[in-house]
Amino acid sequence: MDATDLHILRLLQADNRRSAAELGAEVGLSVSAASDRVRRLNAAGIITANRAVADPRRAGLGLLAFSFVDLEPRADELAFAEALRRLPEVQEAHHVTGPHSWMLKLRVRDTAALQHFMANHLKPLPGVLRTETVIALDTAKETTELALPAALPETAAP
């Protein structure tokens, strides 16, 4: 991956509907060269998905919460992670260091939906010892864009 690939990736993160012609014009490549680069970024697994980003509030999921989950000492972490993948309310699940085992990002309709989710879906999972949940009052920044460098650092020769 070179600086041109990074530039294309930055453009696609901001708007993945850009055509190869638009990308090529922006980075100084022909349409076919820009298309080839996008194809290679996909094939290499650097671009992992192309999705619409929905406004949670307009989609009826106005409550954002973060839940810290503590698992029992001998809990099956892999089974817990797999169970989380099946819960659409869980947008993100991170195995973390510190006093808790996991940190989850949750999107639900309202506090009643959060209570229902916690009582009927999260807390009954095998190994869950306790949870601590906080509700976000406001969001100053939320993005899926990575802070990509202008260029990749040179690797030192052995």
C-alpha positions as CSV (number, residue, x, y, z in Angstrom):
1,M,0.0,0.0,0.0
2,D,1.4,3.4,-1.0
3,A,0.4,7.0,-0.5
4,T,-2.0,6.8,-3.5
5,D,-3.8,3.8,-2.0
6,L,-4.0,5.7,1.4
7,H,-5.5,8.7,-0.4
8,I,-8.1,6.5,-2.2
9,L,-8.9,4.8,1.1
10,R,-9.4,8.2,2.8
11,L,-11.7,9.3,0.0
12,L,-13.7,6.0,0.2
13,Q,-14.0,6.2,4.0
14,A,-15.6,9.7,3.6
15,D,-18.0,8.5,0.8
16,N,-17.8,5.0,-0.6
17,R,-20.2,5.9,-3.4
18,R,-17.4,7.7,-5.3
19,S,-16.9,6.3,-8.8
20,A,-13.6,5.2,-10.2
21,A,-13.7,8.2,-12.4
22,E,-14.1,10.5,-9.4
23,L,-11.3,8.7,-7.5
24,G,-9.0,8.8,-10.5
25,A,-9.5,12.5,-11.0
26,E,-8.9,13.2,-7.3
27,V,-5.7,11.2,-7.1
28,G,-4.4,11.7,-10.6
29,L,-5.0,8.2,-12.1
30,S,-7.0,6.9,-15.0
31,V,-10.4,5.4,-14.3
32,S,-9.0,1.8,-14.9
33,A,-6.0,2.4,-12.6
34,A,-8.2,3.8,-9.9
35,S,-10.6,0.9,-10.3
36,D,-7.7,-1.6,-10.1
37,R,-6.4,0.0,-6.9
38,V,-9.9,-0.3,-5.3
39,R,-10.1,-3.9,-6.4
40,R,-6.7,-4.6,-4.8
41,L,-7.7,-2.9,-1.6
42,N,-10.7,-5.1,-1.4
43,A,-8.8,-8.3,-2.4
44,A,-6.1,-7.6,0.3
45,G,-8.8,-7.2,3.0
46,I,-7.9,-3.6,3.7
47,I,-11.4,-2.6,2.7
48,T,-13.6,-5.1,4.6
49,A,-17.1,-3.9,3.8
50,N,-19.2,-1.3,1.9
51,R,-22.2,-0.3,3.9
52,A,-24.6,2.5,4.4
53,V,-24.2,4.4,7.7
54,A,-27.6,4.9,9.2
55,D,-28.6,7.7,11.6
56,P,-29.5,5.8,14.7
57,R,-32.0,8.3,16.0
58,R,-33.9,8.5,12.6
59,A,-33.8,4.6,12.5
60,G,-35.6,4.5,15.9
61,L,-32.6,3.6,18.0
62,G,-32.0,6.9,19.9
63,L,-30.5,5.4,23.1
64,L,-26.7,4.8,23.1
65,A,-25.3,2.9,26.1
66,F,-22.0,1.3,27.0
67,S,-22.1,-1.8,29.1
68,F,-19.1,-3.2,31.0
69,V,-19.5,-6.9,31.5
70,D,-17.6,-9.0,34.1
71,L,-17.4,-12.7,33.4
72,E,-16.9,-15.5,35.9
73,P,-13.2,-16.5,36.2
74,R,-13.6,-19.8,34.2
75,A,-16.2,-18.5,31.7
76,D,-15.8,-19.5,28.1
77,E,-14.7,-16.2,26.5
78,L,-15.0,-17.6,22.9
79,A,-18.6,-18.7,23.5
80,F,-19.5,-15.4,25.1
81,A,-18.0,-13.5,22.1
82,E,-19.9,-15.7,19.7
83,A,-23.2,-15.0,21.6
84,L,-22.5,-11.3,21.3
85,R,-22.2,-11.5,17.6
86,R,-25.8,-12.8,17.4
87,L,-27.2,-9.8,19.3
88,P,-28.1,-7.0,16.9
89,E,-28.3,-4.4,19.7
90,V,-24.5,-4.9,20.3
91,Q,-22.8,-2.7,17.8
92,E,-19.3,-3.2,19.2
93,A,-17.8,-5.7,21.7
94,H,-14.3,-5.3,23.0
95,H,-12.4,-7.7,25.3
96,V,-10.6,-5.2,27.5
97,T,-8.0,-4.8,30.2
98,G,-8.8,-3.3,33.6
99,P,-11.5,-4.1,36.1
100,H,-14.0,-5.5,33.5
101,S,-13.9,-8.3,31.0
102,W,-15.8,-6.8,28.1
103,M,-17.0,-3.3,27.0
104,L,-20.1,-3.3,24.7
105,K,-21.6,-0.5,22.6
106,L,-25.3,-0.8,22.6
107,R,-28.0,0.9,20.5
108,V,-31.7,0.5,21.5
109,R,-34.9,2.4,21.2
110,D,-35.2,3.7,24.8
111,T,-34.6,2.8,28.4
112,A,-37.4,0.2,28.5
113,A,-35.7,-1.5,25.5
114,L,-32.3,-1.3,27.3
115,Q,-33.8,-2.9,30.4
116,H,-35.4,-5.7,28.3
117,F,-32.1,-6.3,26.4
118,M,-30.1,-6.5,29.7
119,A,-32.6,-8.7,31.5
120,N,-33.5,-11.1,28.7
121,H,-30.5,-11.2,26.4
122,L,-27.2,-10.1,28.0
123,K,-27.4,-11.0,31.7
124,P,-28.7,-14.6,31.0
125,L,-25.6,-15.4,28.8
126,P,-23.5,-18.1,30.4
127,G,-20.6,-16.8,32.4
128,V,-22.0,-13.3,33.0
129,L,-21.3,-12.3,36.6
130,R,-22.3,-8.7,36.6
131,T,-22.8,-5.7,34.3
132,E,-22.3,-1.9,34.7
133,T,-24.1,0.2,32.1
134,V,-23.8,3.9,31.3
135,I,-26.1,5.8,29.0
136,A,-24.7,8.5,26.7
137,L,-26.4,11.8,27.1
138,D,-24.9,13.3,23.9
139,T,-22.3,12.3,21.3
140,A,-19.7,14.9,20.3
141,K,-18.0,12.6,17.8
142,E,-18.8,9.2,16.3
143,T,-17.1,7.9,13.2
144,T,-16.1,4.8,11.3
145,E,-13.2,6.5,9.6
146,L,-9.7,5.6,10.5
147,A,-7.1,8.3,11.0
148,L,-4.9,7.1,8.2
149,P,-1.4,8.5,7.8
150,A,-0.4,10.5,4.6
151,A,2.1,7.8,3.8
152,L,3.2,4.5,5.4
153,P,6.5,4.7,7.3
154,E,9.5,3.2,5.5
155,T,10.5,-0.1,6.9
156,A,14.1,-0.4,7.9
157,A,16.2,-2.8,5.9
158,P,17.6,-5.8,8.0
